[in-house]
Amino acid sequence: MQLPPGPKAPSWLLALQFEADIFGYMDAISQRYGDIVTVMFGSTPTVYVSNPSGIKEIFMRGKEIIARGALNKEEFALFTGEKGVLQLDGSRHKNRRKLLMSAFHGARMQACGQHICELTENIMSQQVIGKPFLAYSMLEHITLAIGIEIVMGLREGERYERIKKLFASVFKHELSPLLQLVAKLPFWGWNLGRWSPQGNLLYLRQQLFQLLYAEVQECHKQADPSRTDLLSELVLATDETGEPISDEEIRDLLISPIGAAQGASATAIAWALYWIHRLPHVRDRLLEELNRLGKNPNITSILALPYLNAVCNEVLRIYPTQLFAFPRIVESPIEIMGYKLSPGTILIANIYSTHQRKDLYPEPKQFKPERFLEKQFSTYEFLPFGGGSRVCIGGTFALFEMKLVLTTILLHYQLKLVRKQPEKPKFDGLLCYPASGVKMIVQGRYQHKGQSQSLVIGSV
């Protein structure tokens, strides 16, 4: 085995440096060691790759390099359940993934477009003019409601409110800086009921899983082929052997797409609002493009806007919601970028560092949407949602939702950033979100040619 170069510090020290300044640390490692780097975690070598040709090999060489579900169990099983799509392999994973992907494509996406805009306007209208609010928190509320509707078909009712509240509580609990600190201490695993961080998280998880299971059972008893939500499709679907999928597995399968619709979308839109209002020339050019659609733009017209698409892509480039692709493991001896790797080596596509390559993105620290108007990037050069067999199931929907929410907000409201200091990124182990939440103020309704602009989404 010939491993690529990498830091020699012990893994605990690397972890501390990583958490203290993840982006500065990754930048420094890339500058020192190049675009393929080895980090040792105990006796297991983990190779991070930020070279597009190397990433292509990782995603394409499925016989020698396997994206095993077992690699995701330790980090995600607590929240997604033992039978979530991230933990599955082989034909079972392929079957379930195909079922889940249908929730975020085609007619279902178009059908929910109007509701995305209406929900965004409804929640934004609750903001008081002149009173600061956290854009990230507001967007989490919007995207979670949308995710639950698309996946489970729920918009209202007691169970809907309880599920939404529990999802938000679990997400907030996992992102808590205090919880992340406590999780590193020896007593983290002690379950002292709701008095301990671990016990409280397990309690919230149990409550959420019970509600989801009850909804699955009810949907199974009242199966309705005319419903268009993912849950209704799953209770009528069959697995790779032609057998119905169990209610317990359906429950676990619901969690990842709701989380994908909520987490990735809210993070990306929050960053978009930050950059758009941080850079007046970006905001002005985007508003000019949006205004050309007239007073009643339809969904198709919005999605086709080139500068809006470029802005969204640049947001996802500079701070991708997913910093790393899901890990793969070398199953048989293989050569990657001139290095001979042995079975057991972990391979990870480093999305952040790929997006920071100066040969692909000149001045990578600068927010420049025009780069996506001037060049078409390959899926190994621009990969905000990962790639290969484990590409994020909600990636397409996140971009769809991002464009509609931004359009609704920008054509309804004049916003202003409260903080003059640059917004810093915070990494929670999965998402890269704005540390301060993007504090903003509504200055008033957006004025268009002397009149209040009202966005009405026409039929597709």
C-alpha positions as CSV (number, residue, x, y, z in Angstrom):
1,M,0.0,0.0,0.0
2,Q,1.2,3.5,-0.9
3,L,-0.8,6.1,0.9
4,P,-1.0,9.8,-0.1
5,P,0.8,12.2,2.3
6,G,-1.0,13.7,5.2
7,P,-0.7,15.2,8.8
8,K,1.1,12.9,11.3
9,A,-0.6,14.4,14.5
10,P,-2.7,12.0,16.6
11,S,-6.3,11.8,15.6
12,W,-7.5,13.5,18.8
13,L,-5.4,16.5,18.1
14,L,-6.6,16.6,14.5
15,A,-10.2,16.5,15.7
16,L,-9.6,19.5,17.9
17,Q,-8.0,21.5,15.1
18,F,-10.7,20.4,12.8
19,E,-13.5,21.6,15.1
20,A,-11.7,24.9,16.0
21,D,-11.6,26.1,12.4
22,I,-12.7,23.4,10.0
23,F,-12.4,25.6,6.8
24,G,-9.1,27.1,7.7
25,Y,-7.8,23.7,8.6
26,M,-9.0,22.1,5.3
27,D,-7.5,25.0,3.4
28,A,-4.2,24.6,5.1
29,I,-4.1,20.9,4.6
30,S,-4.9,21.2,0.9
31,Q,-2.2,23.9,0.4
32,R,0.4,21.7,2.1
33,Y,-0.5,18.2,0.9
34,G,-2.4,18.8,-2.3
35,D,-5.7,17.3,-3.6
36,I,-5.4,13.8,-2.1
37,V,-4.6,13.6,1.6
38,T,-4.5,10.8,4.2
39,V,-5.7,11.2,7.7
40,M,-5.2,8.3,10.1
41,F,-8.1,7.5,12.5
42,G,-6.5,4.9,14.7
43,S,-5.2,2.2,12.3
44,T,-7.7,3.1,9.6
45,P,-6.5,5.4,6.8
46,T,-9.1,7.8,5.5
47,V,-8.2,9.4,2.1
48,Y,-9.8,12.7,1.2
49,V,-9.9,13.6,-2.5
50,S,-10.5,17.0,-4.0
51,N,-9.3,16.3,-7.5
52,P,-12.2,16.0,-10.0
53,S,-10.6,13.0,-11.9
54,G,-10.0,11.2,-8.6
55,I,-13.6,11.9,-7.5
56,K,-14.9,10.5,-10.7
57,E,-13.0,7.3,-10.1
58,I,-14.4,7.0,-6.5
59,F,-18.0,7.4,-7.8
60,M,-17.6,5.2,-11.0
61,R,-15.5,2.3,-9.8
62,G,-18.3,0.6,-7.9
63,K,-16.8,-2.9,-7.9
64,E,-13.6,-2.0,-6.1
65,I,-14.9,1.0,-4.1
66,I,-18.2,0.4,-2.2
67,A,-20.5,2.9,-0.5
68,R,-21.5,0.6,2.3
69,G,-24.5,1.6,4.5
70,A,-22.6,0.3,7.6
71,L,-20.2,3.3,7.2
72,N,-23.2,5.7,8.0
73,K,-24.7,3.8,10.9
74,E,-22.6,5.3,13.7
75,E,-23.3,8.8,12.7
76,F,-26.9,8.7,11.4
77,A,-28.7,5.6,12.8
78,L,-29.7,7.3,16.1
79,F,-31.7,9.8,14.2
80,T,-32.8,8.0,11.0
81,G,-33.4,4.6,12.5
82,E,-31.8,1.3,11.7
83,K,-33.7,0.9,8.4
84,G,-33.2,4.3,7.0
85,V,-32.0,4.5,3.4
86,L,-28.5,5.6,4.5
87,Q,-28.0,2.3,6.2
88,L,-29.1,0.1,3.3
89,D,-27.0,-1.7,0.7
90,G,-27.3,-3.6,-2.6
91,S,-30.7,-4.2,-4.3
92,R,-32.5,-3.2,-1.2
93,H,-30.8,0.3,-1.1
94,K,-31.5,0.7,-4.9
95,N,-35.1,-0.2,-4.5
96,R,-35.8,2.1,-1.6
97,R,-33.7,5.0,-3.1
98,K,-35.8,4.8,-6.3
99,L,-39.0,5.0,-4.3
100,L,-37.7,8.0,-2.2
101,M,-36.4,9.9,-5.3
102,S,-39.9,10.0,-6.8
103,A,-40.9,12.4,-4.0
104,F,-38.6,15.1,-5.3
105,H,-39.2,15.0,-9.0
106,G,-41.6,15.6,-11.8
107,A,-45.3,16.5,-11.2
108,R,-45.1,16.3,-7.4
109,M,-42.5,19.1,-7.3
110,Q,-44.5,21.3,-9.7
111,A,-47.7,20.7,-7.8
112,C,-46.2,21.9,-4.5
113,G,-44.6,25.0,-6.1
114,Q,-47.6,27.2,-5.5
115,H,-47.8,26.1,-1.8
116,I,-44.1,26.8,-1.3
117,C,-44.7,30.4,-2.4
118,E,-47.9,30.8,-0.3
119,L,-46.3,29.3,2.8
120,T,-43.2,31.6,2.4
121,E,-45.4,34.7,2.0
122,N,-47.5,33.7,5.0
123,I,-44.6,33.2,7.3
124,M,-42.7,36.3,6.0
125,S,-45.8,38.4,6.6
126,Q,-45.6,37.7,10.3
127,Q,-42.3,39.5,10.6
128,V,-42.6,43.0,12.1
129,I,-41.2,45.9,10.1
130,G,-38.1,47.2,11.8
131,K,-37.8,44.3,14.2
132,P,-34.8,42.0,13.8
133,F,-35.4,38.4,13.1
134,L,-33.2,35.4,12.3
135,A,-33.6,34.4,8.7
136,Y,-32.2,30.9,9.3
137,S,-34.7,30.1,12.0
138,M,-37.6,31.4,9.9
139,L,-36.4,29.3,6.9
140,E,-36.1,26.2,9.0
141,H,-39.8,26.7,9.8
142,I,-40.7,27.0,6.2
143,T,-38.7,24.1,4.8
144,L,-39.7,21.7,7.6
145,A,-43.4,22.4,6.9
146,I,-42.8,21.8,3.2
147,G,-40.8,18.6,3.8
148,I,-43.5,17.1,6.0
149,E,-46.2,17.9,3.5
150,I,-44.4,16.4,0.5
151,V,-43.2,13.3,2.4
152,M,-46.3,12.7,4.6
153,G,-49.1,14.7,3.0
154,L,-49.7,16.6,6.3
155,R,-50.5,20.3,6.4
156,E,-52.5,20.7,9.5
157,G,-54.0,19.0,12.5
158,E,-52.7,18.0,16.0
159,R,-50.4,15.2,14.8
160,Y,-48.9,17.5,12.1
161,E,-48.1,20.1,14.7
162,R,-46.6,17.5,17.1
163,I,-44.5,16.0,14.4
164,K,-43.3,19.4,13.3
165,K,-42.4,20.4,16.8
166,L,-40.6,17.2,17.6
167,F,-38.6,17.3,14.3
168,A,-37.5,20.9,15.1
169,S,-36.6,19.9,18.7
170,V,-34.5,16.9,17.6
171,F,-32.7,19.1,15.0
172,K,-32.1,21.8,17.5
173,H,-30.9,19.3,20.1
174,E,-28.4,17.8,17.8
175,L,-27.1,21.2,16.6
176,S,-26.7,22.5,20.2
177,P,-23.0,23.6,20.8
178,L,-23.4,22.5,24.5
179,L,-24.6,19.0,23.4
180,Q,-21.7,18.7,20.9
181,L,-19.3,19.6,23.7
182,V,-20.9,17.2,26.2
183,A,-20.9,14.4,23.6
184,K,-17.1,14.3,23.8
185,L,-17.1,13.7,27.5
186,P,-16.9,10.2,29.1
187,F,-20.4,10.4,30.6
188,W,-22.1,11.2,27.3
189,G,-23.5,7.7,27.0
190,W,-25.1,7.7,30.4
191,N,-28.9,7.6,30.1
192,L,-30.3,9.4,33.1
193,G,-33.6,10.0,31.5
194,R,-34.5,13.5,30.4
195,W,-32.0,14.9,33.0
196,S,-29.1,13.9,30.7
197,P,-28.4,15.2,27.2
198,Q,-28.3,11.7,25.8
199,G,-31.4,10.7,27.6
200,N,-33.3,13.7,26.5
201,L,-32.3,13.2,22.9
202,L,-33.5,9.5,23.1
203,Y,-36.8,10.6,24.7
204,L,-37.4,13.1,21.9
205,R,-36.5,10.5,19.3
206,Q,-38.8,8.0,20.8
207,Q,-41.7,10.4,20.8
208,L,-41.1,11.3,17.2
209,F,-40.8,7.7,16.1
210,Q,-44.0,6.8,17.8
211,L,-45.9,9.6,16.0
212,L,-44.4,8.7,12.7
213,Y,-45.3,5.0,13.2
214,A,-48.9,5.9,14.1
215,E,-49.2,7.9,10.9
216,V,-47.8,5.1,8.8
217,Q,-50.3,2.6,10.3
218,E,-53.2,5.0,9.8
219,C,-52.2,5.6,6.2
220,H,-51.9,1.8,5.7
221,K,-55.4,1.2,6.9
222,Q,-56.8,4.0,4.7
223,A,-54.6,3.5,1.6
224,D,-55.6,6.0,-1.0
225,P,-54.1,5.7,-4.5
226,S,-55.2,9.3,-5.4
227,R,-52.9,10.8,-2.7
228,T,-49.6,12.2,-4.1
229,D,-47.4,12.2,-1.0
230,L,-44.4,9.8,-0.5
231,L,-45.9,8.0,2.5
232,S,-49.0,7.0,0.4
233,E,-46.7,5.6,-2.3
234,L,-44.6,3.6,0.2
235,V,-47.6,1.9,1.8
236,L,-48.7,0.7,-1.6
237,A,-45.1,-0.1,-2.9
238,T,-43.3,-3.4,-2.9
239,D,-39.7,-4.2,-2.2
240,E,-37.1,-5.8,-4.4
241,T,-38.7,-9.2,-3.9
242,G,-42.2,-8.1,-4.6
243,E,-43.3,-8.1,-0.9
244,P,-44.9,-5.1,0.9
245,I,-42.6,-2.9,3.0
246,S,-43.1,-3.1,6.7
247,D,-44.5,-0.2,8.6
248,E,-41.4,0.0,10.8
249,E,-39.2,0.4,7.7
250,I,-41.5,2.9,6.1
251,R,-41.3,5.0,9.3
252,D,-37.5,5.0,9.1
253,L,-37.5,5.8,5.4
254,L,-39.6,8.9,6.0
255,I,-37.0,10.6,8.1
256,S,-34.1,11.2,5.7
257,P,-36.2,12.9,3.0
258,I,-37.8,15.2,5.5
259,G,-34.4,16.0,7.0
260,A,-33.0,16.6,3.5
261,A,-35.8,18.9,2.5
262,Q,-35.5,20.9,5.7
263,G,-31.8,21.0,6.6
264,A,-30.1,21.5,3.2
265,S,-32.8,23.9,1.9
266,A,-32.9,26.1,5.0
267,T,-29.1,26.4,5.1
268,A,-28.7,27.2,1.4
269,I,-31.5,29.8,1.4
270,A,-30.1,31.5,4.5
271,W,-26.7,31.8,2.9
272,A,-28.4,33.1,-0.3
273,L,-30.1,35.9,1.6
274,Y,-26.9,36.8,3.3
275,W,-24.8,37.0,0.1
276,I,-27.6,38.8,-1.9
277,H,-27.9,41.5,0.7
278,R,-24.2,41.6,1.5
279,L,-23.4,42.5,-2.1
280,P,-25.7,45.2,-3.5
281,H,-24.6,44.5,-7.1
282,V,-25.7,40.9,-6.8
283,R,-29.1,42.0,-5.3
284,D,-29.7,44.6,-8.0
285,R,-28.9,42.3,-10.9
286,L,-31.0,39.6,-9.5
287,L,-34.0,41.9,-8.9
288,E,-33.6,43.2,-12.4
289,E,-33.9,39.7,-13.8
290,L,-36.9,38.8,-11.6
291,N,-38.7,42.0,-12.5
292,R,-38.5,41.2,-16.2
293,L,-40.9,38.3,-15.6
294,G,-43.7,40.7,-14.9
295,K,-46.3,40.7,-12.1
296,N,-47.4,37.1,-12.5
297,P,-44.4,34.9,-13.1
298,N,-45.1,31.2,-13.4
299,I,-43.0,28.5,-11.8
300,T,-41.4,27.4,-15.1
301,S,-40.2,30.9,-15.8
302,I,-38.7,31.3,-12.4
303,L,-36.8,28.1,-12.6
304,A,-35.3,29.0,-16.0
305,L,-33.8,32.3,-14.9
306,P,-30.0,32.1,-15.6
307,Y,-28.8,34.6,-13.0
308,L,-31.0,33.2,-10.2
309,N,-29.6,29.8,-11.0
310,A,-26.1,31.2,-11.0
311,V,-26.6,32.8,-7.6
312,C,-28.0,29.6,-6.1
313,N,-25.1,27.6,-7.5
314,E,-22.5,30.0,-6.2
315,V,-24.1,29.8,-2.7
316,L,-23.8,26.0,-2.9
317,R,-20.2,26.3,-4.1
318,I,-18.7,28.6,-1.5
319,Y,-20.3,26.9,1.5
320,P,-21.8,23.6,0.3
321,T,-24.5,22.3,2.6
322,Q,-22.7,18.9,2.5
323,L,-18.9,19.4,2.9
324,F,-18.1,15.8,2.2
325,A,-19.6,13.0,0.2
326,F,-20.7,9.9,2.1
327,P,-17.7,7.6,2.7
328,R,-16.7,4.7,0.6
329,I,-14.5,1.7,1.4
330,V,-11.9,0.0,-0.8
331,E,-12.9,-3.6,-1.2
332,S,-10.1,-4.8,-3.5
333,P,-6.6,-3.4,-4.3
334,I,-6.9,-0.3,-6.4
335,E,-4.9,2.6,-7.7
336,I,-6.2,6.2,-7.4
337,M,-4.2,9.1,-8.7
338,G,-1.0,7.1,-8.7
339,Y,-1.4,5.7,-5.2
340,K,-2.0,2.0,-4.5
341,L,-4.7,1.5,-1.9
342,S,-5.4,-1.6,0.1
343,P,-8.8,-3.1,1.1
344,G,-10.2,-1.3,4.2
345,T,-9.0,2.1,3.2
346,I,-11.8,4.8,3.5
347,L,-12.3,7.2,0.6
348,I,-14.1,10.5,0.9
349,A,-14.8,13.1,-1.8
350,N,-13.9,16.4,-0.3
351,I,-16.6,18.7,-1.7
352,Y,-15.6,21.9,0.1
353,S,-11.9,21.7,-1.1
354,T,-13.0,20.8,-4.6
355,H,-15.1,23.9,-4.7
356,Q,-12.1,26.0,-3.4
357,R,-9.8,24.9,-6.2
358,K,-8.3,28.0,-7.8
359,D,-7.8,26.2,-11.2
360,L,-11.6,25.7,-11.3
361,Y,-12.8,28.8,-9.4
362,P,-10.5,31.7,-9.6
363,E,-10.7,33.8,-6.4
364,P,-12.6,31.0,-4.7
365,K,-13.3,33.0,-1.5
366,Q,-15.1,35.7,-3.5
367,F,-18.9,35.3,-4.2
368,K,-19.1,35.5,-8.0
369,P,-22.3,34.1,-9.5
370,E,-21.2,35.0,-13.0
371,R,-18.7,32.1,-13.0
372,F,-21.7,29.8,-13.5
373,L,-22.8,31.9,-16.5
374,E,-19.3,31.7,-18.1
375,K,-18.6,28.0,-17.6
376,Q,-20.4,24.7,-17.4
377,F,-18.9,22.6,-14.6
378,S,-18.9,18.8,-14.5
379,T,-20.6,16.8,-11.8
380,Y,-17.1,16.0,-10.4
381,E,-16.1,19.7,-10.3
382,F,-19.4,21.0,-8.8
383,L,-21.0,18.5,-6.5
384,P,-22.9,20.3,-3.6
385,F,-25.0,17.3,-2.9
386,G,-22.4,14.6,-3.3
387,G,-22.5,12.0,-6.1
388,G,-22.7,8.5,-7.2
389,S,-25.1,6.0,-5.6
390,R,-25.3,8.0,-2.4
391,V,-26.0,11.5,-3.9
392,C,-28.4,13.4,-1.7
393,I,-32.0,12.4,-2.6
394,G,-33.3,15.9,-1.9
395,G,-30.7,17.8,-3.9
396,T,-32.9,18.6,-6.9
397,F,-35.7,19.6,-4.7
398,A,-33.5,21.8,-2.5
399,L,-32.6,23.9,-5.6
400,F,-36.2,24.0,-6.7
401,E,-37.3,25.1,-3.3
402,M,-34.4,27.6,-3.0
403,K,-35.4,29.4,-6.2
404,L,-39.1,29.7,-5.3
405,V,-38.5,30.9,-1.7
406,L,-36.0,33.4,-2.7
407,T,-38.2,34.8,-5.5
408,T,-41.1,35.1,-3.2
409,I,-39.1,36.9,-0.5
410,L,-37.2,39.3,-2.9
411,L,-40.3,40.3,-4.8
412,H,-42.3,41.0,-1.7
413,Y,-40.0,42.5,0.8
414,Q,-37.1,44.9,1.2
415,L,-34.6,43.3,3.7
416,K,-31.5,44.5,5.3
417,L,-28.7,42.7,7.2
418,V,-28.3,43.8,10.8
419,R,-24.7,42.7,11.3
420,K,-22.0,44.6,9.5
421,Q,-19.5,41.8,10.2
422,P,-19.2,39.0,7.8
423,E,-21.3,35.9,8.6
424,K,-19.1,33.0,9.6
425,P,-19.9,29.4,8.8
426,K,-20.5,26.8,11.5
427,F,-20.1,23.0,10.8
428,D,-22.3,20.7,12.9
429,G,-20.9,17.4,11.5
430,L,-23.2,17.4,8.5
431,L,-24.4,20.9,7.5
432,C,-22.5,24.1,7.1
433,Y,-24.9,26.8,8.4
434,P,-24.5,30.5,9.2
435,A,-23.2,30.8,12.8
436,S,-25.2,33.9,13.7
437,G,-28.4,32.8,11.9
438,V,-28.3,35.8,9.4
439,K,-30.0,38.5,11.4
440,M,-32.2,40.7,9.2
441,I,-34.7,43.5,9.3
442,V,-37.8,44.0,7.1
443,Q,-37.6,47.6,5.9
444,G,-41.0,47.4,4.1
445,R,-42.8,45.9,1.1
446,Y,-40.8,45.7,-2.1
447,Q,-41.6,48.6,-4.3
448,H,-41.9,48.0,-8.1
449,K,-42.3,51.1,-10.3
450,G,-43.9,53.1,-7.6
451,Q,-46.3,50.3,-6.5
452,S,-46.2,47.4,-4.1
453,Q,-45.0,44.3,-6.0
454,S,-47.2,41.3,-5.5
455,L,-45.9,37.9,-6.6
456,V,-48.6,35.6,-7.9
457,I,-47.5,32.3,-9.2
458,G,-49.4,31.4,-12.3
459,S,-50.2,28.0,-13.6
460,V,-47.4,26.0,-15.2
